[in-house]
Amino acid sequence: MKACRACHFLTSDNMCPNCKATNLTTSYTGIVVILPGKKKREDPRKTSYIASRLNIDKPGKYALKVR
Ligand SMILES: [Zn+2]
């Protein structure tokens, strides 16, 4: 899995499916999984401290720290 440098999204593709960036790296530490909220399209930043700290607005797998 590679991590997107722009939004930290984890993917096995060569392009980030979240923000369409191609600036991916394998140099990252830690994985964070943001689960979907009870309501559809709920902003995870409202209910998750981690999501608000990392500024994640969509559920998914993210790298904690990208180098
Ligand atoms: Zn991205």
PDB file of the backbone (N, CA, C, O) and the ligand in Angstrom, with CONECT records:
HET     ZN  A 101       1
ATOM      1  N   MET A   1       0.829  -1.204   0.000  1.00  0.00           N
ATOM      2  CA  MET A   1       0.000   0.000   0.000  1.00  0.00           C
ATOM      3  C   MET A   1       0.865   1.256   0.000  1.00  0.00           C
ATOM      4  O   MET A   1       1.884   1.329   0.687  1.00  0.00           O
ATOM      5  N   LYS A   2       0.442   2.230  -0.775  1.00  0.00           N
ATOM      6  CA  LYS A   2       1.132   3.513  -0.816  1.00  0.00           C
ATOM      7  C   LYS A   2       0.226   4.586  -0.220  1.00  0.00           C
ATOM      8  O   LYS A   2      -1.000   4.475  -0.232  1.00  0.00           O
ATOM      9  N   ALA A   3       0.866   5.615   0.296  1.00  0.00           N
ATOM     10  CA  ALA A   3       0.107   6.701   0.906  1.00  0.00           C
ATOM     11  C   ALA A   3       0.194   7.949   0.041  1.00  0.00           C
ATOM     12  O   ALA A   3       1.249   8.273  -0.504  1.00  0.00           O
ATOM     13  N   CYS A   4      -0.927   8.641  -0.075  1.00  0.00           N
ATOM     14  CA  CYS A   4      -0.977   9.890  -0.823  1.00  0.00           C
ATOM     15  C   CYS A   4      -0.344  10.998   0.008  1.00  0.00           C
ATOM     16  O   CYS A   4      -0.691  11.185   1.174  1.00  0.00           O
ATOM     17  N   ARG A   5       0.590  11.734  -0.600  1.00  0.00           N
ATOM     18  CA  ARG A   5       1.259  12.807   0.140  1.00  0.00           C
ATOM     19  C   ARG A   5       0.309  13.976   0.414  1.00  0.00           C
ATOM     20  O   ARG A   5       0.501  14.731   1.367  1.00  0.00           O
ATOM     21  N   ALA A   6      -0.697  14.114  -0.416  1.00  0.00           N
ATOM     22  CA  ALA A   6      -1.591  15.258  -0.272  1.00  0.00           C
ATOM     23  C   ALA A   6      -2.645  15.029   0.811  1.00  0.00           C
ATOM     24  O   ALA A   6      -2.882  15.906   1.640  1.00  0.00           O
ATOM     25  N   CYS A   7      -3.279  13.847   0.806  1.00  0.00           N
ATOM     26  CA  CYS A   7      -4.394  13.647   1.738  1.00  0.00           C
ATOM     27  C   CYS A   7      -4.194  12.432   2.643  1.00  0.00           C
ATOM     28  O   CYS A   7      -5.067  12.129   3.455  1.00  0.00           O
ATOM     29  N   HIS A   8      -3.051  11.722   2.521  1.00  0.00           N
ATOM     30  CA  HIS A   8      -2.700  10.580   3.374  1.00  0.00           C
ATOM     31  C   HIS A   8      -3.530   9.334   3.098  1.00  0.00           C
ATOM     32  O   HIS A   8      -3.399   8.347   3.821  1.00  0.00           O
ATOM     33  N   PHE A   9      -4.375   9.348   2.083  1.00  0.00           N
ATOM     34  CA  PHE A   9      -5.193   8.188   1.751  1.00  0.00           C
ATOM     35  C   PHE A   9      -4.304   7.020   1.322  1.00  0.00           C
ATOM     36  O   PHE A   9      -3.337   7.220   0.587  1.00  0.00           O
ATOM     37  N   LEU A  10      -4.621   5.799   1.773  1.00  0.00           N
ATOM     38  CA  LEU A  10      -3.829   4.628   1.418  1.00  0.00           C
ATOM     39  C   LEU A  10      -4.446   3.922   0.220  1.00  0.00           C
ATOM     40  O   LEU A  10      -5.656   3.698   0.176  1.00  0.00           O
ATOM     41  N   THR A  11      -3.602   3.571  -0.757  1.00  0.00           N
ATOM     42  CA  THR A  11      -4.089   2.911  -1.953  1.00  0.00           C
ATOM     43  C   THR A  11      -3.020   1.992  -2.521  1.00  0.00           C
ATOM     44  O   THR A  11      -1.831   2.179  -2.261  1.00  0.00           O
ATOM     45  N   SER A  12      -3.440   0.997  -3.299  1.00  0.00           N
ATOM     46  CA  SER A  12      -2.479   0.145  -3.989  1.00  0.00           C
ATOM     47  C   SER A  12      -2.339   0.579  -5.447  1.00  0.00           C
ATOM     48  O   SER A  12      -1.544   0.006  -6.191  1.00  0.00           O
ATOM     49  N   ASP A  13      -3.101   1.577  -5.852  1.00  0.00           N
ATOM     50  CA  ASP A  13      -3.000   2.101  -7.222  1.00  0.00           C
ATOM     51  C   ASP A  13      -1.882   3.133  -7.319  1.00  0.00           C
ATOM     52  O   ASP A  13      -1.258   3.488  -6.319  1.00  0.00           O
ATOM     53  N   ASN A  14      -1.640   3.609  -8.544  1.00  0.00           N
ATOM     54  CA  ASN A  14      -0.631   4.641  -8.749  1.00  0.00           C
ATOM     55  C   ASN A  14      -1.219   6.037  -8.688  1.00  0.00           C
ATOM     56  O   ASN A  14      -0.512   7.033  -8.838  1.00  0.00           O
ATOM     57  N   MET A  15      -2.530   6.094  -8.463  1.00  0.00           N
ATOM     58  CA  MET A  15      -3.185   7.378  -8.320  1.00  0.00           C
ATOM     59  C   MET A  15      -4.092   7.346  -7.099  1.00  0.00           C
ATOM     60  O   MET A  15      -4.754   6.341  -6.839  1.00  0.00           O
ATOM     61  N   CYS A  16      -4.124   8.425  -6.362  1.00  0.00           N
ATOM     62  CA  CYS A  16      -4.975   8.482  -5.180  1.00  0.00           C
ATOM     63  C   CYS A  16      -6.443   8.550  -5.599  1.00  0.00           C
ATOM     64  O   CYS A  16      -6.831   9.486  -6.298  1.00  0.00           O
ATOM     65  N   PRO A  17      -7.281   7.571  -5.186  1.00  0.00           N
ATOM     66  CA  PRO A  17      -8.692   7.602  -5.577  1.00  0.00           C
ATOM     67  C   PRO A  17      -9.471   8.696  -4.851  1.00  0.00           C
ATOM     68  O   PRO A  17     -10.600   9.021  -5.219  1.00  0.00           O
ATOM     69  N   ASN A  18      -8.858   9.250  -3.829  1.00  0.00           N
ATOM     70  CA  ASN A  18      -9.544  10.263  -3.030  1.00  0.00           C
ATOM     71  C   ASN A  18      -9.402  11.669  -3.634  1.00  0.00           C
ATOM     72  O   ASN A  18     -10.388  12.391  -3.785  1.00  0.00           O
ATOM     73  N   CYS A  19      -8.163  12.046  -3.977  1.00  0.00           N
ATOM     74  CA  CYS A  19      -7.955  13.404  -4.483  1.00  0.00           C
ATOM     75  C   CYS A  19      -7.298  13.426  -5.851  1.00  0.00           C
ATOM     76  O   CYS A  19      -6.958  14.498  -6.351  1.00  0.00           O
ATOM     77  N   LYS A  20      -7.110  12.245  -6.479  1.00  0.00           N
ATOM     78  CA  LYS A  20      -6.571  12.111  -7.834  1.00  0.00           C
ATOM     79  C   LYS A  20      -5.099  12.524  -7.962  1.00  0.00           C
ATOM     80  O   LYS A  20      -4.596  12.693  -9.073  1.00  0.00           O
ATOM     81  N   ALA A  21      -4.424  12.682  -6.850  1.00  0.00           N
ATOM     82  CA  ALA A  21      -3.004  13.027  -6.909  1.00  0.00           C
ATOM     83  C   ALA A  21      -2.192  11.789  -7.261  1.00  0.00           C
ATOM     84  O   ALA A  21      -2.608  10.667  -6.971  1.00  0.00           O
ATOM     85  N   THR A  22      -1.032  11.989  -7.887  1.00  0.00           N
ATOM     86  CA  THR A  22      -0.159  10.864  -8.216  1.00  0.00           C
ATOM     87  C   THR A  22       1.114  10.899  -7.374  1.00  0.00           C
ATOM     88  O   THR A  22       2.045  10.125  -7.599  1.00  0.00           O
ATOM     89  N   ASN A  23       1.139  11.786  -6.424  1.00  0.00           N
ATOM     90  CA  ASN A  23       2.293  11.932  -5.545  1.00  0.00           C
ATOM     91  C   ASN A  23       2.163  10.974  -4.359  1.00  0.00           C
ATOM     92  O   ASN A  23       1.763  11.369  -3.264  1.00  0.00           O
ATOM     93  N   LEU A  24       2.514   9.693  -4.604  1.00  0.00           N
ATOM     94  CA  LEU A  24       2.345   8.672  -3.579  1.00  0.00           C
ATOM     95  C   LEU A  24       3.699   8.238  -3.025  1.00  0.00           C
ATOM     96  O   LEU A  24       4.723   8.365  -3.697  1.00  0.00           O
ATOM     97  N   THR A  25       3.696   7.731  -1.808  1.00  0.00           N
ATOM     98  CA  THR A  25       4.937   7.319  -1.179  1.00  0.00           C
ATOM     99  C   THR A  25       4.729   6.056  -0.351  1.00  0.00           C
ATOM    100  O   THR A  25       3.641   5.800   0.165  1.00  0.00           O
ATOM    101  N   THR A  26       5.799   5.274  -0.240  1.00  0.00           N
ATOM    102  CA  THR A  26       5.736   4.107   0.646  1.00  0.00           C
ATOM    103  C   THR A  26       6.349   4.431   2.005  1.00  0.00           C
ATOM    104  O   THR A  26       6.358   3.595   2.908  1.00  0.00           O
ATOM    105  N   SER A  27       6.862   5.661   2.139  1.00  0.00           N
ATOM    106  CA  SER A  27       7.478   6.068   3.410  1.00  0.00           C
ATOM    107  C   SER A  27       6.447   6.702   4.331  1.00  0.00           C
ATOM    108  O   SER A  27       6.285   7.922   4.363  1.00  0.00           O
ATOM    109  N   TYR A  28       5.759   5.856   5.073  1.00  0.00           N
ATOM    110  CA  TYR A  28       4.807   6.385   6.034  1.00  0.00           C
ATOM    111  C   TYR A  28       4.786   5.484   7.266  1.00  0.00           C
ATOM    112  O   TYR A  28       5.181   4.319   7.206  1.00  0.00           O
ATOM    113  N   THR A  29       4.335   6.022   8.346  1.00  0.00           N
ATOM    114  CA  THR A  29       4.237   5.229   9.564  1.00  0.00           C
ATOM    115  C   THR A  29       2.825   5.336  10.134  1.00  0.00           C
ATOM    116  O   THR A  29       2.234   6.415  10.180  1.00  0.00           O
ATOM    117  N   GLY A  30       2.304   4.199  10.564  1.00  0.00           N
ATOM    118  CA  GLY A  30       1.010   4.169  11.216  1.00  0.00           C
ATOM    119  C   GLY A  30      -0.138   4.190  10.230  1.00  0.00           C
ATOM    120  O   GLY A  30      -0.075   4.860   9.198  1.00  0.00           O
ATOM    121  N   ILE A  31      -1.182   3.457  10.552  1.00  0.00           N
ATOM    122  CA  ILE A  31      -2.374   3.423   9.704  1.00  0.00           C
ATOM    123  C   ILE A  31      -3.581   3.777  10.562  1.00  0.00           C
ATOM    124  O   ILE A  31      -3.736   3.298  11.685  1.00  0.00           O
ATOM    125  N   VAL A  32      -4.416   4.615  10.010  1.00  0.00           N
ATOM    126  CA  VAL A  32      -5.632   5.031  10.695  1.00  0.00           C
ATOM    127  C   VAL A  32      -6.819   4.629   9.834  1.00  0.00           C
ATOM    128  O   VAL A  32      -6.846   4.916   8.637  1.00  0.00           O
ATOM    129  N   VAL A  33      -7.802   3.967  10.437  1.00  0.00           N
ATOM    130  CA  VAL A  33      -9.018   3.627   9.695  1.00  0.00           C
ATOM    131  C   VAL A  33     -10.150   4.489  10.229  1.00  0.00           C
ATOM    132  O   VAL A  33     -10.511   4.411  11.403  1.00  0.00           O
ATOM    133  N   ILE A  34     -10.698   5.304   9.354  1.00  0.00           N
ATOM    134  CA  ILE A  34     -11.843   6.143   9.718  1.00  0.00           C
ATOM    135  C   ILE A  34     -13.106   5.426   9.246  1.00  0.00           C
ATOM    136  O   ILE A  34     -13.303   5.207   8.051  1.00  0.00           O
ATOM    137  N   LEU A  35     -13.943   5.070  10.192  1.00  0.00           N
ATOM    138  CA  LEU A  35     -15.161   4.339   9.858  1.00  0.00           C
ATOM    139  C   LEU A  35     -16.275   5.316   9.480  1.00  0.00           C
ATOM    140  O   LEU A  35     -16.307   6.449   9.961  1.00  0.00           O
ATOM    141  N   PRO A  36     -17.187   4.868   8.613  1.00  0.00           N
ATOM    142  CA  PRO A  36     -18.298   5.746   8.239  1.00  0.00           C
ATOM    143  C   PRO A  36     -19.204   6.031   9.439  1.00  0.00           C
ATOM    144  O   PRO A  36     -19.364   5.188  10.321  1.00  0.00           O
ATOM    145  N   GLY A  37     -19.784   7.206   9.459  1.00  0.00           N
ATOM    146  CA  GLY A  37     -20.693   7.570  10.538  1.00  0.00           C
ATOM    147  C   GLY A  37     -22.034   6.884  10.392  1.00  0.00           C
ATOM    148  O   GLY A  37     -22.278   6.188   9.406  1.00  0.00           O
ATOM    149  N   LYS A  38     -22.900   7.076  11.363  1.00  0.00           N
ATOM    150  CA  LYS A  38     -24.229   6.452  11.315  1.00  0.00           C
ATOM    151  C   LYS A  38     -25.058   7.053  10.187  1.00  0.00           C
ATOM    152  O   LYS A  38     -25.799   6.360   9.490  1.00  0.00           O
ATOM    153  N   LYS A  39     -24.910   8.356  10.034  1.00  0.00           N
ATOM    154  CA  LYS A  39     -25.613   9.024   8.938  1.00  0.00           C
ATOM    155  C   LYS A  39     -24.726   8.998   7.709  1.00  0.00           C
ATOM    156  O   LYS A  39     -23.504   9.107   7.814  1.00  0.00           O
ATOM    157  N   LYS A  40     -25.338   8.855   6.551  1.00  0.00           N
ATOM    158  CA  LYS A  40     -24.571   8.844   5.302  1.00  0.00           C
ATOM    159  C   LYS A  40     -23.940  10.203   5.053  1.00  0.00           C
ATOM    160  O   LYS A  40     -24.548  11.248   5.286  1.00  0.00           O
ATOM    161  N   ARG A  41     -22.704  10.158   4.573  1.00  0.00           N
ATOM    162  CA  ARG A  41     -21.935  11.358   4.224  1.00  0.00           C
ATOM    163  C   ARG A  41     -21.743  12.286   5.412  1.00  0.00           C
ATOM    164  O   ARG A  41     -21.584  13.496   5.247  1.00  0.00           O
ATOM    165  N   GLU A  42     -21.759  11.723   6.590  1.00  0.00           N
ATOM    166  CA  GLU A  42     -21.485  12.530   7.768  1.00  0.00           C
ATOM    167  C   GLU A  42     -19.996  12.860   7.793  1.00  0.00           C
ATOM    168  O   GLU A  42     -19.164  11.999   7.507  1.00  0.00           O
ATOM    169  N   ASP A  43     -19.665  14.076   8.128  1.00  0.00           N
ATOM    170  CA  ASP A  43     -18.268  14.483   8.196  1.00  0.00           C
ATOM    171  C   ASP A  43     -17.596  13.806   9.397  1.00  0.00           C
ATOM    172  O   ASP A  43     -17.985  14.065  10.536  1.00  0.00           O
ATOM    173  N   PRO A  44     -16.586  12.934   9.165  1.00  0.00           N
ATOM    174  CA  PRO A  44     -15.959  12.219  10.285  1.00  0.00           C
ATOM    175  C   PRO A  44     -15.280  13.166  11.267  1.00  0.00           C
ATOM    176  O   PRO A  44     -15.039  12.802  12.418  1.00  0.00           O
ATOM    177  N   ARG A  45     -14.971  14.376  10.818  1.00  0.00           N
ATOM    178  CA  ARG A  45     -14.300  15.332  11.714  1.00  0.00           C
ATOM    179  C   ARG A  45     -15.189  15.758  12.868  1.00  0.00           C
ATOM    180  O   ARG A  45     -14.708  16.229  13.898  1.00  0.00           O
ATOM    181  N   LYS A  46     -16.518  15.584  12.681  1.00  0.00           N
ATOM    182  CA  LYS A  46     -17.436  15.972  13.749  1.00  0.00           C
ATOM    183  C   LYS A  46     -17.435  14.969  14.889  1.00  0.00           C
ATOM    184  O   LYS A  46     -17.649  15.330  16.046  1.00  0.00           O
ATOM    185  N   THR A  47     -17.191  13.695  14.552  1.00  0.00           N
ATOM    186  CA  THR A  47     -17.320  12.655  15.570  1.00  0.00           C
ATOM    187  C   THR A  47     -15.992  12.022  15.951  1.00  0.00           C
ATOM    188  O   THR A  47     -15.916  11.328  16.965  1.00  0.00           O
ATOM    189  N   SER A  48     -14.949  12.241  15.169  1.00  0.00           N
ATOM    190  CA  SER A  48     -13.678  11.582  15.448  1.00  0.00           C
ATOM    191  C   SER A  48     -12.577  12.596  15.699  1.00  0.00           C
ATOM    192  O   SER A  48     -12.335  13.486  14.883  1.00  0.00           O
ATOM    193  N   TYR A  49     -11.916  12.453  16.833  1.00  0.00           N
ATOM    194  CA  TYR A  49     -10.806  13.328  17.177  1.00  0.00           C
ATOM    195  C   TYR A  49      -9.671  13.161  16.173  1.00  0.00           C
ATOM    196  O   TYR A  49      -9.070  14.138  15.728  1.00  0.00           O
ATOM    197  N   ILE A  50      -9.386  11.897  15.819  1.00  0.00           N
ATOM    198  CA  ILE A  50      -8.307  11.612  14.863  1.00  0.00           C
ATOM    199  C   ILE A  50      -8.625  12.254  13.513  1.00  0.00           C
ATOM    200  O   ILE A  50      -7.769  12.893  12.901  1.00  0.00           O
ATOM    201  N   ALA A  51      -9.860  12.075  13.060  1.00  0.00           N
ATOM    202  CA  ALA A  51     -10.243  12.627  11.763  1.00  0.00           C
ATOM    203  C   ALA A  51     -10.118  14.143  11.759  1.00  0.00           C
ATOM    204  O   ALA A  51      -9.696  14.723  10.758  1.00  0.00           O
ATOM    205  N   SER A  52     -10.473  14.787  12.845  1.00  0.00           N
ATOM    206  CA  SER A  52     -10.376  16.241  12.884  1.00  0.00           C
ATOM    207  C   SER A  52      -8.921  16.683  12.957  1.00  0.00           C
ATOM    208  O   SER A  52      -8.552  17.703  12.375  1.00  0.00           O
ATOM    209  N   ARG A  53      -8.090  15.919  13.670  1.00  0.00           N
ATOM    210  CA  ARG A  53      -6.663  16.271  13.755  1.00  0.00           C
ATOM    211  C   ARG A  53      -5.973  16.112  12.399  1.00  0.00           C
ATOM    212  O   ARG A  53      -5.129  16.927  12.028  1.00  0.00           O
ATOM    213  N   LEU A  54      -6.338  15.057  11.662  1.00  0.00           N
ATOM    214  CA  LEU A  54      -5.720  14.803  10.363  1.00  0.00           C
ATOM    215  C   LEU A  54      -6.499  15.464   9.235  1.00  0.00           C
ATOM    216  O   LEU A  54      -6.119  15.355   8.069  1.00  0.00           O
ATOM    217  N   ASN A  55      -7.583  16.144   9.574  1.00  0.00           N
ATOM    218  CA  ASN A  55      -8.423  16.835   8.607  1.00  0.00           C
ATOM    219  C   ASN A  55      -8.951  15.879   7.525  1.00  0.00           C
ATOM    220  O   ASN A  55      -8.843  16.153   6.329  1.00  0.00           O
ATOM    221  N   ILE A  56      -9.521  14.759   7.971  1.00  0.00           N
ATOM    222  CA  ILE A  56     -10.065  13.745   7.071  1.00  0.00           C
ATOM    223  C   ILE A  56     -11.572  13.937   6.971  1.00  0.00           C
ATOM    224  O   ILE A  56     -12.267  13.924   7.986  1.00  0.00           O
ATOM    225  N   ASP A  57     -12.081  14.115   5.757  1.00  0.00           N
ATOM    226  CA  ASP A  57     -13.514  14.355   5.611  1.00  0.00           C
ATOM    227  C   ASP A  57     -14.254  13.186   4.980  1.00  0.00           C
ATOM    228  O   ASP A  57     -15.465  13.249   4.769  1.00  0.00           O
ATOM    229  N   LYS A  58     -13.494  12.077   4.669  1.00  0.00           N
ATOM    230  CA  LYS A  58     -14.155  10.902   4.116  1.00  0.00           C
ATOM    231  C   LYS A  58     -13.655   9.663   4.845  1.00  0.00           C
ATOM    232  O   LYS A  58     -12.470   9.587   5.168  1.00  0.00           O
ATOM    233  N   PRO A  59     -14.535   8.676   5.118  1.00  0.00           N
ATOM    234  CA  PRO A  59     -14.074   7.451   5.760  1.00  0.00           C
ATOM    235  C   PRO A  59     -13.109   6.694   4.846  1.00  0.00           C
ATOM    236  O   PRO A  59     -13.177   6.812   3.623  1.00  0.00           O
ATOM    237  N   GLY A  60     -12.221   5.924   5.448  1.00  0.00           N
ATOM    238  CA  GLY A  60     -11.259   5.163   4.661  1.00  0.00           C
ATOM    239  C   GLY A  60     -10.006   4.889   5.453  1.00  0.00           C
ATOM    240  O   GLY A  60      -9.939   5.173   6.649  1.00  0.00           O
ATOM    241  N   LYS A  61      -8.999   4.328   4.774  1.00  0.00           N
ATOM    242  CA  LYS A  61      -7.726   4.009   5.411  1.00  0.00           C
ATOM    243  C   LYS A  61      -6.723   5.102   5.102  1.00  0.00           C
ATOM    244  O   LYS A  61      -6.561   5.492   3.946  1.00  0.00           O
ATOM    245  N   TYR A  62      -6.052   5.596   6.122  1.00  0.00           N
ATOM    246  CA  TYR A  62      -5.112   6.683   5.947  1.00  0.00           C
ATOM    247  C   TYR A  62      -3.797   6.402   6.675  1.00  0.00           C
ATOM    248  O   TYR A  62      -3.765   5.674   7.667  1.00  0.00           O
ATOM    249  N   ALA A  63      -2.723   6.988   6.169  1.00  0.00           N
ATOM    250  CA  ALA A  63      -1.439   6.908   6.855  1.00  0.00           C
ATOM    251  C   ALA A  63      -1.425   7.970   7.953  1.00  0.00           C
ATOM    252  O   ALA A  63      -1.903   9.090   7.770  1.00  0.00           O
ATOM    253  N   LEU A  64      -0.865   7.587   9.090  1.00  0.00           N
ATOM    254  CA  LEU A  64      -0.818   8.521  10.211  1.00  0.00           C
ATOM    255  C   LEU A  64       0.221   9.601   9.934  1.00  0.00           C
ATOM    256  O   LEU A  64      -0.035  10.789  10.128  1.00  0.00           O
ATOM    257  N   LYS A  65       1.392   9.174   9.480  1.00  0.00           N
ATOM    258  CA  LYS A  65       2.470  10.114   9.238  1.00  0.00           C
ATOM    259  C   LYS A  65       3.118   9.793   7.903  1.00  0.00           C
ATOM    260  O   LYS A  65       3.563   8.667   7.684  1.00  0.00           O
ATOM    261  N   VAL A  66       3.176  10.768   7.013  1.00  0.00           N
ATOM    262  CA  VAL A  66       3.806  10.585   5.711  1.00  0.00           C
ATOM    263  C   VAL A  66       5.112  11.359   5.690  1.00  0.00           C
ATOM    264  O   VAL A  66       5.161  12.530   6.065  1.00  0.00           O
ATOM    265  N   ARG A  67       6.177  10.684   5.242  1.00  0.00           N
ATOM    266  CA  ARG A  67       7.466  11.368   5.174  1.00  0.00           C
ATOM    267  C   ARG A  67       7.771  11.853   3.765  1.00  0.00           C
ATOM    268  O   ARG A  67       8.821  12.452   3.531  1.00  0.00           O
TER     269      ARG A  67
HETATM  270 ZN    ZN A 101      -4.909  11.942  -1.987  1.00  0.00          ZN2+
END
